[in-house]
C-alpha cells in the first residue's frame, strides 16, 4: 500500500496541470494520481481514485470551482488546496472557498505562470502536506455556495454576553492563526460586542488578500475590522489585521498604543509572523494583554505566547478537536503558554467573561 500523498489536480489550463503534476511528482512523499480539466471529469476521478488531497482552480468551464467545492464538501469532504489568482476578485473567491472548507490556498501570479509556479513549488507542496493531515468537516446541506452566497453569520449576530461595560482602554487582545485561521478568527470576532478592547491579529496570509479578509469581517462584526496602518492608534471596538507581506506589532506613542507595520524580515519563515506580534505584547502590554492562539501548522508564536504569559497575559488556546491543524496550538500548550484550552465556539464567550470580570479591577500603567 503506497504511503505517498495521492493528489488530483483540477485546472482548466493544460500548462498549470502539467506544472503542478511535475512539482508534485518530484516529491518523494506524494504523487499526482490524475488531472482533470473541469469539475465534471474531476467528480468521476475522485469517486474512482479517492485522493488524499485535491488542488482546485476557481474559474473553470461547466461549473466554477466554488460550486464544485461546495458540493464536494457536502457529499464527500476531502482536503482541498485552492489555486487562486492575485486579484481582488481572486481574493474574494478564495475567502469564500475557505469558508466552504478548503484547507488553504496558493496565490498564482497573473503573468509568467510557468516560472511563478516553479518559484512557489515549496509553498505548494508544503500546503499539500498540511492538507493531507488536516481535519475537514462535512458542509451542512443548507450552507449556500453559489456566486451570491453570503456567510451564514449575519451582521446582527448577538454577542455571547452583551456589552462589557466599563473597561480599561489599556486592554489589548492578541490573536495568532495560520491554516484554518480565517474561519476561526471570524467565529471569534462576530461574537464580540462593540465595546470590546482593541484586537490585534496576525493571520498567515500573502499580500493582496488581507484587505479583502478585513472587509469581509467588517461586514459581519459589531466591531470595526480593518487592515492595520503604520502609526495609527489602537482603539477599543476595533480589530486590526496584519497586512499580508509585512510585519506587524504593537508600539507606544506617549500614552497610547499604536500599530507598527514595517518591512521586517520573515520570522519563523512567516511575514507577518505571530511571534513578532506576541513579543510586542509581552514587552509592552504585559498583564493588560489577553492572547488567543488558533489553528495552524508549525510553531510560530508559541515561544512568544509563553513570554506573554510570563509578563502577566491571560491566554486562550484552541483545542485539538476544533482545529483544522493542531500545530501552533499544540506548541503553545507544550511551551506552557495556555491558561485555558477551549473548543473554538467557547473562546469568545470565555474572553468576554474574562474581560467583564476584570472590568472593575483593571490594571493601569504607571
N, C-alpha and C positions, 0 to 999 in steps of 0.2 A: 504494500500500500504506500503510495507516494506521500511523503511528509511535506512536499512543496505546497506553497500557497497557490491555489488554482484561480486564475483570473480570466474573466471575459471582458474584452474591450468593446464598447459600443460607441461608435462615432461615425458620422456620415462622410468624413474625409478619409479617403484611402491613404493619404500621406500620414495623417495622425494615427490611424490604425496600425500602419506599418511601423512608425516610430515607437509608439507605445509597446507594441509587441516585442520589438527589438530590445528596448530598455528593460522590459520585464524578463525576457528570456536570458539576458546577460547575468541575472542574479541566480546564485546557487540555490536560493531557498524559495523561488517562485517560478511559475511558468504561465504563459498565456495559452489557455486551452482552446480559445476560439475568439473570433472577432465577428462583429455584426455592424451593418451599415444603417440599420434602422431598428426601432424597438420591436416591430413585429417579428423580425428574424431573431432578435435577441431573446424574445419570450420563449421561443421553442428551444433555443440553445440552453437557456437557463434551466428549463424543465429537464432537458436531456442530461446536462453535464453537472448540475448542482454546484456552481462555483463557490469558492470561499469569499471572493471579492469581485465586484463589478466596477469598472471605470465607465462613466456615463457622460456623454456630451449633452448639452442643453438643447441646442437647436438642431433638430433632425426632421426628416420627412415623415409623413403619415401620423406621427404622434410626437409631440415635443417631450423632451427629457423629464420635465416636471410632471406631466400627466402620467408618463410611464413610471416614474419613481413613486408617485402616489399609489398607483395600482400595485406595484411590486411590494411596497411596504405594508399594504393592507392584506395581500394574499400570500406572499412568500418573503418575509423580511430577510434581507441579505445586506451585508455591509457594502456600501456604495461610496466611491470617491468620485466627486463631480469634476469634470474638466471644464473649467469656466473661462470666460474672456475678461480681460482687464478693461471693462467699460462700465459705465453707470448701470446700464441695463443688465450686464453680466453680474454685477454685484447684487442687484435686486433679486435676480432669479436664483443666484447662489444661496442667498439668505433664505429664500423660500424653500430651496432644496434641503437645507439644514433643518428647517422647521419640520419638513416632512420625514426626516430621519436619515438623510445622508450623513455619513460619519465625518467627512472632511471634503476639501476641495483643493484643486491645483489651478492656479490662475495662469492660463497660457497667454503668450503675447499675441497681439493682433497682427503683427508682421514678423517675418523671419521665424516662422513656426518651427521649422526643422532645427535650426540652431538653438532656438529658445527652449524647446522641449529637451534637447540634449543637456543644456545648462541646468534644467530643472530635474534632471534624472534622479539625483539623490533624494530630492524632496518627494518626487513621485513614488519611488519605491519605499521610502520611509513611511509615507502615508498609507500605502497599501499594506505594509506590515502592521501598522497600528489598526487599520480597519479590520484586518484578519482576526484580531483578538478583541475587538470592540463588542460591547453589548448593544445589539439592535433590538428594537421593540416593535411589535405589530402596531401599525397605524389604525386608529379607530375608523370604522367604515363611514362614520358621519363626517370625518375630517375632510374639508374641501381641498382640492388640489389643482383646480383649473386656473387659468391666467388671471381671473379677477378675484381669486380666493384671498381671504384675509385671515389673520390669526383668529383662533377660537377664543382668545382672551381680548375682551373689549376694553376700551379706554376707561370705562366706568367700573372696572373690577375693583371691589372694595378692599381696603387694607385689612389684614387679619385682626387688627386691634384698634381701629380708629386712629384719631390724631394722637400724637405723642405727648402734647402739652409742652410745658417749659423744659427746654433742653439747652445745654451749653453749646454755643456756636463753635466751641473748640473741638467738639467731637468730629471725627472723620472715620468713615467706613472704607476699608480697603478690600478689593476683590481681585483675585487672580484666577485665570482659567485658560485652558487650551482646547484640545479636541473635545467636542461636545459642549463647549462653553457658551456658544451663542444662545442656545435654548435654555441652558441652566441660568445664565445671567438674566434672561428675560423672566424666567419663573420667579426669581427673587425681586427684581425691580418692579414688576407690575403689582406686587403685593405690599409695596411700601407707601406709607402715607405722604402727603405733600409737604409736611413739615419735617421730613427726615433730615438728618445731618448731611453734609456734603459726602458724596460717594466717589471714590476714585477707582478706576477699573483698568486692568491690563488683560486683554484677551489676545492671544497669539493670532495675528491676522495681518496680511500684507497691506501695503499702501493701496488706496483706491477702494477698499471695502469697508473701512471703519466709518466713513462718512454715511454710507447707506445703512450700516448697522445702527449707528446712533439715531438717525432719522426714523428708522423703523421702530426702535424702542420708544422714542419720544412720542410717537403717535399712540402708544399703548399704555403709557405710565401716567400716574398722577404727579410724579416729579418731572422736572425737565431733564432730558438726556441730550448730551452734545459731545462732539469731539473736543478734547482739551486743547486750549490755545496757550502758548507760552506766555507766562506772566499774569494770566487772569486770576482774580481772586476766587477761591473755592467757597461757594455759597451754600447754605442749607437749602434743601429742596432741589438740589441739582446733582446729577451724576455725570462724571467726566470720563470719557473713554480715551485711552492712549491711541493717538493716530498711528495707523499702520506704518511700519518702516522707520519709526522714531523711538527714542527712549523717553519715558515719562516718569516723573517723580514729584513729590511734594516738596515745596520750598517755603521759606518765610520771607515776608516783606513787612517789616515793622511788626504790628500786632496780628497781621493776617497770614493765613496760609494761602499760597499761590501754586498754580500749576507750573511745572518746569518741563518743557518739551524741547529736546535737542537731538542732535545727530550723533549721539554717543555710539560707541562700538557695541556690537552684539554681546550679550551676556548669556551664558549657557546656550549659545547658538541662537538666541532669540533677540529680536528687535521689533516691537517692545518686549521687555523682559519683566516678569513678575518680581524677580529678585531685586531689580533696580527700584521698583515702586515700593516694595515691602521694606527694603533697607531704609528708605526715607521715613517710613512710618516709625521704625524703631528709633531712628536718630532724632526725629523732630517732634513726633506726636505722642509717643510713649503710651501712658495709661489713658489718654483721651482717644486712643485708636481702638477700633474693632476690625478684625480681619476675617475674610472668608476665602477658603481655598476650594475651588471647584474642579470638576472633571478635567483630565488632561494627561497626556503622556509625558514621562520624564520626571525631573525633579526641580524644575525651575520654581524658585520662590520658597522652597521648603526650609532651607537654612535661614533665610531672612525672616520667615514667619516665626521661627524659634527666637530669633533676635527680637522680634516684636513682642512675643510673649514675655521674654526676659525683661523687656522695658516696660511691661505693665499692660500690654494689649490683651483684650479678650478675644479668643479665636474660635471660629467655627470651621469645621472641615466636613465636606460631603462624604457620605458613606459609600462603600463599595457597590451595594446593591443598586443604587440610583445613578451611579456614574456610567457614562459611555466608556471611559477609560480610567481605571483607578490607579494612575501613576503618580501624578502630583499630590493628590490627597494621601496616598499611601506613604509617600516620602515625608510629607508634613507630619503625619502621625508618628512615623519612625524617628523623626527628629524631636519628638516630644513637644510639638508646637500646638497641639489641639487642646482646647478646653472642652469642646463638645464635638462629637462626631454624629452627624444627623443626616437623615434622608433629605433629598433636595426640597421636597414640599414643606419640610419642617423648619428650614433655615430662616425664611423671612419671619414667620411668627416668633421664633426664638430671638431673632435680632431685635424685633420690635419690643418684645418683653424685656429684653436686656436694656434697651435704651430707655424704656419707660421707668424701669426700676432705678435707673441711675439719674433720672431727671431731677430729683430733689437733693442729690448729693454729687453734683458734678465736680470734676477736678479742674481747677483753674490754674493756668500757668502763671508763674511769677516773673 
